[in-house]
Amino acid sequence: MIRERERQAASGLGMLLILLSLMLCTGYAFVEAVRFQSPVAVVVAILVEIALIIALCGLFVVNPNEGRVLQLFGDYRGTVKDPGLRWANPFLTKKRISQRIRNFESAHLKVNDTDGNPIDIAAVVVWRVVDTAEAVFEVDDFENYVKVQSEAAVRNLATRYPYDAHIDGHLSLRGSTAEVAKDLKHEIQERLAKAGVEVIEARLSHLAYASEIASAMLRRQQAGAIIAARQKIVEGAVGMVDMALELLSKSQRVTLDEERKAAMVSNLLVVLCADREAQPVVNTGSLYQ
């Protein structure tokens, strides 16, 4: 693998002043050669002037958080990162690579989760180039590579988790956002490391059931919520009934046989677990009628 080698380039401002001074001197020499009718001096002055113009092509600008990858006839010669006006061999190609932080949001992808349910999912990836040589020489187009590999990682992630966890403690795409984001970042980083890219953050930006099953899954979620709420109500009601029987037993104000205890438990559970308020019925008979 080709690794980045940082290279120092000459100051462009100093070289610009030197080259302009030499061009003025060469121009003056050309005028004098014409005046004295010296063909050799004229040719030499023209050649020097052409060489100086070519040397001016070696000037280039490096912006902050940017690298210039230098190549000489296909051979990697290093990366210049010092910002400012710089000068290098004019025959070197100088490719600009931005090292600023960038955002990429994937398209809405339709994938089956681990339970086989079709879902729509998308992610936002925050990344930057940390090795300009790998970004240029290890992959054909590193920006497209980031896009394709990020979407592939999102697809693979969706197949490893269910949309919702139906068992407490299990991870899910909707309920375990921090763990899912950490896993997504790790997988994308593994895929993009060979392209000299660092993944700063990766998070899901869109998550929903696919349109063809959205209504059915909504009813399923509502049913699950109702069951969970009922379970809490029943647990609380049973606790209250136990407490009532224990208090009656301790006070010894009323003695109930097993049949009356069962009737009392039944009545209390109906009152405590009902959706509507209970309608009181006044018993004007005896305890057993």
Residue pairs with C-beta under 8 A, 6 or more apart in sequence:
1 134
1 138
1 194
2 76
2 133
2 134
2 137
2 138
3 131
3 133
3 134
4 67
4 79
4 131
4 132
4 133
4 134
4 196
5 76
5 78
5 79
5 133
6 78
6 79
6 80
6 81
7 70
7 77
7 78
7 79
7 80
8 80
8 82
9 62
9 80
9 82
9 86
9 87
9 88
10 86
10 87
10 88
11 84
11 85
11 86
11 87
12 59
12 60
12 61
12 84
12 85
12 86
12 87
13 84
13 85
15 55
15 58
15 59
15 87
16 56
16 59
16 85
16 87
19 52
19 55
19 56
22 48
22 52
23 49
23 52
23 53
26 45
26 48
26 49
26 52
27 45
27 49
29 41
29 45
29 48
30 42
30 45
30 46
30 49
32 41
33 41
33 42
33 44
33 45
34 42
54 90
55 90
56 90
57 90
58 87
58 88
58 89
58 90
58 92
59 85
59 86
59 87
60 68
60 85
60 86
60 87
60 88
60 94
61 84
61 85
61 86
62 68
62 80
62 81
62 82
62 83
62 84
62 86
63 83
64 83
65 98
65 99
65 100
66 81
66 83
66 96
66 97
66 98
66 99
66 100
67 79
67 80
67 81
67 96
67 97
67 99
67 129
67 132
68 79
68 80
68 81
68 86
68 94
68 95
68 96
68 97
69 76
69 79
69 94
69 95
69 97
69 132
69 133
69 136
70 76
70 77
70 78
70 79
70 80
70 88
70 92
70 93
70 94
71 77
71 92
71 93
71 95
72 89
72 91
72 92
72 93
73 91
76 133
76 137
77 92
79 97
79 132
79 133
80 86
80 88
80 94
88 94
95 136
97 129
97 132
97 135
97 136
98 129
99 128
99 129
99 130
99 132
100 128
101 126
101 127
101 128
101 200
102 126
102 127
102 128
103 124
103 125
103 126
104 124
104 125
104 126
104 127
104 146
104 147
104 150
105 122
105 123
105 124
105 125
105 205
106 122
106 123
106 124
106 125
106 147
106 150
106 151
106 154
107 122
107 151
108 120
108 121
108 122
108 206
109 120
109 121
109 122
109 151
109 154
109 155
109 158
110 118
110 119
110 120
110 210
111 118
111 119
111 121
111 154
111 155
111 158
111 159
112 118
112 119
112 158
112 159
113 119
113 158
113 159
113 161
113 162
113 163
113 173
114 159
114 160
114 161
114 162
115 162
115 163
117 162
117 163
117 209
117 210
117 213
117 217
118 209
118 210
118 212
118 213
119 158
119 163
119 173
119 207
119 208
119 209
119 210
120 206
120 207
120 208
120 209
120 210
120 211
121 154
121 158
121 173
121 204
121 206
121 207
122 154
122 204
122 205
122 206
122 207
123 150
123 154
123 184
123 202
123 203
123 204
123 205
124 201
124 202
124 203
124 204
124 205
125 146
125 150
125 188
125 199
125 201
125 202
126 199
126 200
126 201
126 202
127 146
127 192
127 197
127 198
127 199
127 200
128 197
128 198
128 200
129 135
129 142
129 196
129 197
129 198
130 196
130 197
130 198
131 196
132 196
133 196
134 194
134 195
134 196
135 142
135 195
135 196
135 197
136 142
138 194
138 195
138 196
139 145
139 194
139 195
142 195
142 196
142 197
145 192
145 195
146 192
146 195
146 197
149 188
149 191
149 192
150 188
150 191
150 192
150 202
152 191
153 184
153 187
153 188
153 191
154 184
154 204
156 187
157 180
157 183
157 184
157 187
158 173
160 183
161 171
161 172
161 173
161 176
161 180
162 170
162 172
162 173
163 172
163 173
163 174
163 207
163 209
163 217
164 172
164 173
164 174
164 175
164 221
165 171
165 172
165 175
165 176
166 224
171 179
171 180
173 180
173 204
173 207
174 207
177 203
177 204
180 204
181 201
181 202
181 203
181 204
184 202
184 203
184 204
185 199
185 201
185 202
188 199
188 202
189 198
189 199
192 199
208 214
209 217
209 218
230 273
233 272
233 273
234 269
234 273
236 272
237 268
237 269
237 272
237 273
238 269
240 268
240 272
241 264
241 265
241 268
241 269
241 272
244 264
244 268
245 261
245 264
245 265
248 254
248 256
256 264
260 287
270 278
271 278
